[in-house]
Amino acid sequence: MTKKLPLLIFITFLFTGIHAQTFEKNFQKEKKALSTLIQKAKKKGIDVYKEQTTLRTAEICYRFADWDRMNIKKNTELFKKVKTYRDSADQVAIELPMREEKEILMMLEEAQLSLQKALKGEIKKQKSVAIDWANLEIKENDILYKNQPVFLADYSWKPSDKFTTDYHGQLDGLFMSTAYITDSKGDLKPKLVSEIENKLSKTAGFVFINHKNPPKWFTKQYPETSIGKRRYFDYDIDHPETKKLLDLLFKNTVPQIQGKKYSQLGYMLVNEPHWHTKKGEWDTGAVSTFTHQKFKEYLKEKHQHIDQLNAVWGSNFTSFDEVTIEVPIDEKLLGTAQWYDWCRFNQIRGNEWFKFLNDEITHYDPTAKTHIKVMPHLFTNNGRTHGIDLEYMTRLTSIIGNDAGATYSDMWNKKAEPWKARYYFDFRQLCMSYDFMKSVSPEKVMFNSECHFISTIRFRDLYLKPEYARATYWLATTFGMNAVQTWFWPRGLDGSLRKEAKGYAASITQMPSVLNEITLTFADLNANGASIAALQKQRKPIRVFQSETSAINVKLYMDDVFATYESVLFDGFPIGFATKGILEEQNHNQWDVILIRKTPNVTKEERDALQSYIDKGGKIVMDKESILTDEYGRKLSPLKGSSIVFVDDLKEFRKQALASVTIKKPFDVQEQSELSNQSCIWRYHQVNEDQAIFSIVNVGHSEKEINIKSSKKMKIKNIIEGTSSKANFVMQPLEVRYVQVSLK
C-alpha cells in the first residue's frame, strides 16, 4: 500500500497518527481541567457561561479536526479551488488539523486562565444570558428575552442537533419555492405540505422564499418567462404569469404558517436581488418585451409628451411606442437622459416587485413580518445599473434585511485598495449601509441573514485573527444589527463535509479560535444587552445628504459620499443620512445639521425638500458643487437661506458639522493621531449626568493611544472584565474596549 502513496502523504500519515495520540491526551487533560474549574467557580457563584461555550466549541471543533486529519486528500482538492491556496493546497491540507488542534488547546487554556483570574478576584465576570430562542419577542427595534434586549447569532446550514444549538444558535426556519407547485391549480408537492402540517413551532426563525427553478409545467407553458432572469431568480419579474405563480404559492402556504415561531423573524422575500443591465458587468443580461413595454409606459408617465422626452434625450421619436433602448446598456451613455431614465426605471420596477411580494404575504397573514436579503455593497459602491433602491426596500419591509460583509483582502483583485493605507479592514459596506438603513427606518430590527464578515467568494483567510471577528461583529451590533446568521457551516455533526462547496475551504468551520471568539463576543453583547441597545438608538445629529439622482448620473458619487461620511465618523457622534424621503417623513429635530458635498444632480423634488427644511430653520453645510442641476442637467434654483454655510474642503465640513451638534459630550475621547489617520470608532450613551458608557473599536492596522478627558475627576471601568482602567490607554489593532466612565 505504501508504494502507491506519495512519500509525503505516507510520512504525513505516520506523523499525524503520532500527533493525534498526543493531541488526544492533551485535549482530554485540558478539557478535564476546565470542567473542574467550571464546577469550582459555580460553587463560588461565579458566572461560567462563557467557559461552558468554549468547552462546547472545543468539542465541536475536535470533530472537525478529526475529520480533517483523515481526509487530507479531500481537503487538498478543496483548497485547490481557492486561488490563495491553489499552489500550496497539499501543505495547507496537511497542516490544517494540527493548526485546529493547537487552537482548540489554546482556547481551553485561555478559558482556564479567565476562571483562575475570577477565582482570585483579579477580574469580575458579568452575569451572562442563556437565551431561550423559544421565548423571544420582537418589539419595535428590539428583540427581547425576558423583557431585555438580546442579540441573536447562528450559522447557515448548521445542524439542528442539541450538540450544536446549545451555545451556537437555535435559528429555525422553512424553505419554500415555486418548484413545489405541481400544477396551475396551485397544488403543492406532498413534501412541503407535510412539512408545514407537521413542523413543530419551536424556536424563532424565518421563511426562505426561493425564486430558482420554477416548475417545469410553468416554464413549458410560458417559456418566455426565463428572459430577464438573473442569478437566484429564474423568471422575469415583469411577466404577469410570474406574479400568478407566486400567488399560488403564498395562498396555499402563508395562512398555515401564520403564528409559527419559525416565521417570527419574517419571510425573506428575495435572496440577494439584483437586475444588472450594463454591458460587461457581473450577471448582466437582456430584459423581456414586457420590461421594454413597461419602460415605455414609465417614460410616458414621466415625460407626459414625446416632445419633452425628445428634448432631453436628443431624439426624434414620434410616439412613446417608438422609443427603443439597448439593454444591456452601454456605459458611454453615463450622464445622459437615457442613462438616467433606464437606471431609475430599473429601480422602480424592482421596487414594484418587492411591493407585490410584501403585499401578497401580508394579504394572507396581516401579522407577518418581511425582509429582503439585500447586498448592501450595491448601495455603498458606485454605480446604479443594478436596479436596487435601498431606501425604498428598507422602508417597505417590517425587518431590515441584508447580507452585509467586511473584508481585508481580495484574492481576485491585485490592485491595492486606498483604504488599506489606513485601516485593517474595509468597513465601508458595513458601517455606511447600516447607518443609512437605520436612518431610513430607526424603528425596526435589523437581521443580517447571510453575514460575510468571515468569508466570501473573494475573501478567504484560513489564518484570520479572532480579534477581527470580535471587531466586526461588535461594530455591526453597535451600529444596529439585532440578529445574524453567518455564512457558513457546511459540516455535519461528525465533522464531515455535508455538501461539495467552493466556499468550504478556509471558512468558519476550519477556524476554531474564530468560532469561539464569535460566540464569546455575543455572550458579552448579551450580558450588556440594554446598554448595547441604547447605543444603537442614539440620535444621529450629523446627517450626510445622499441622492440617488447623483448616484445614477455621477460615476464616482458614492466614493464622495463615503469620504464625507468618513470625515465625521471618528468623533463619537452617530452619523446618519438625509434623503428626500427622510426629510419629508421624519421629524427634523432628529438631527442638527445636514452635509451636502459633491452632489450636483438632484430632482426638483429633492431640491424642494431641502429648501423646505431650510425654511423651517434647518442648518446645511455644503459646497458650491452641489444642487446645481436636475436629473437631466437642467439648472435648478439655488438653495437659499441664512442657515446655509458654504465650505470648500473636508476639514471645514468636519469643523462645521461638529460645531453644529447641540448636545455636548459629558466626556471626550481623544485619539492621539492626525485627523487623516484616525481609526478608533467610538460611540457612547449617557446613563445619567455623572456616568456614560463607551464602545471603542480600533479598525486601523496600528496601535492608537486613547485619552478620555473631563474637567472633573473620573473613575473608569472595563465593563467586560470588571477591572479599573486609566484615562489614557493604548488600543491595539482590532481591539474592542467597552468602558464605563463615572465622575467621582
Secondary structure, 3 states (H helix, E strand, C coil): CHHHCCHHHHHHHHHHHHHHHHHHHHHHHHHHHHHHHHHHHHHCCCCCHHHHHHHHHHHHHHHHHHHHHHCHHHHHHHHCCCHHHHHHHHHHHHHHHHHHHHHHHHHHHHHHHHHHHHHHCCCCCCCCCCCCCCCEEEECCEEEECCEECCEEEECCCCCCHHHHCCCCCCEEEEEEHHHECCCCCCECHHHHHHHHHCCCCCCEEEEEEECCCCHHHHHHCHHHHCCCECCECCCCCCHHHHHHHHHHHHCCHHHHCCCHHHCCCEEEEECCCCCCECCCCCCCCCCHHHHHHHHHHHHHHHCCHHHHHHHHCCCCCCHHHCCCCCCECHHHCCCHHHHHHHHHHHHHHHHHHHHHHHHHHHHCCCCCEEEECCCHHHHCCCCCCCCCHHHHHHHCCCEEECCECECCCCCCCCCCHHHHCECCECHHHHHHHHHHHHHCCCCCEEEEEEECCCCCCCCCCCCCHHHHHHHHHHHHHCCCCEEEECCCCECCCCCECCCCCCCCCCHHHCHHHHHHHHHHHHHHHHCHHHHHHHHCCCCCEEEECCHHHHHHCCCHHHHHHHHHHHCCCCCCCEEEECHHHHHHCCHHHCCEEEECCCCECCHHHHHHHHHHHHCCCCEEECCCCCCECCCCCECCCCCCCCEEECCCHHHHHHHHHHHCCCCCCCEEEECCCHHHCCEEEEEEEEECCEEEEEEEECECCCEEEEEECCCCEEEEECCCCEEECCEEEECCCCEEEEEEEEC
